[in-house]
Amino acid sequence: MVLETTIKWCVRDEDEAKKLIEQVRAAGTDKGYYVKKAGYERKVKKAKGEIIAEAFVVTITEVFHELWEDLD
């Protein structure tokens, strides 16, 4: 039985990162999980001190079952 999964996505900007987190939280009700932890981090690529690329890494942990939930 899967207890939880942590998935990372790469998106282009901060607004897209926030939308993705909201979408995954909303989908959890229908798909049988809840979001335990969600966040994003800005990553930049530099060349000679200048930013040449930017991305946001979104990390979300989805919980499907608690370890002892069957004991209740």
Buried (B, 14 or more C-beta within 10 A) or exposed (E): EEEBEEEEBEBEEEEBBBEBBEEBBEEBEEEEBEBEEBEBEEEEEEEEEEEEEEBBBBBBBBBBEEEEEEEE
